[in-house]
């Protein structure tokens, strides 16, 4: 019994000492980390040559939300910046040829993140996210062998034709951008029942209500990358792939064999022509142009394992 009491006393003494030690130890200071400070929204912002009223508190708040969302989606936005280095020169060239303001390249960004084979839950595909019925309306072929929504050149021109029609209807490029999401008829309905003349003065469904602000946010970030914390050197951005056109006038039964005969493999052919869906290409009443690497000499066999 005496030994038992001694053990209990020792334990109590040890606990008291440890408690005293903890109470008298200096508190550890929380580690400080340098947090990235977002710059203020620009005081002047234009889209398609039109100056926006950023003194309007509601506009600034909605725009700020989209900027914050995309800045802190660092992985996704970094990949967009890398892809833009490859695709913007081509898109800008087509927009210029079609007389569409170059700011509409940012519409492709928010539609697909510049992923050629992007597909939405409702079945829209490609850079410009055409639905099947709209694609056919703008002469983009969709068949078991071909889906021209995945052809960057053809789908960009089709998007330009839609935007032209929308701008002719509204005489306003910003409303044309909203119509790309909502449809010309949907935007017109909003204008009529709300008696509004501007996208920024209308209450719209959740998606369309954010749509133009998302375009503007990506424009701000991509045109001010360093200010928003994206320091990606050109050496890390995806390079433009130099290609040449190859007109196909007769059926190719085996695209892998055909690719090898040109000095490339089927993987390279698919990378440059993702609109090809099968391992063959049938020619009936239409000819196709395939893209091949610009280099014309045959590639020597290369082993990835040494």
TACORQUI-V69664 format. One record per run of one state. SS is the DSSP state (A for helix, B for strand, O for the rest). FROM is the first residue (numbers start at 0). LEN is the number of residues. Records with the same first field share a line. If there is no record, write none. Layout:
# TACORQUI-V69664
SS->FROM-LEN, FROM-LEN
This chain:
# TACORQUI-V69664
O->0-1, 24-21, 47-2, 51-5, 71-2, 97-4, 112-6, 119-5, 125-4, 130-1, 137-4, 142-3, 150-1, 170-2, 182-1, 194-4, 201-4, 223-10, 236-6, 248-3, 252-2, 261-4, 272-3, 276-4, 281-6, 293-13
A->1-23, 56-15, 73-24, 101-11, 131-6, 147-3, 151-19, 172-10, 183-11, 198-3, 205-18, 233-3, 254-7, 265-7
B->45-2, 49-2, 118-1, 124-1, 129-1, 141-1, 145-2, 242-6, 251-1, 275-1, 280-1, 287-6
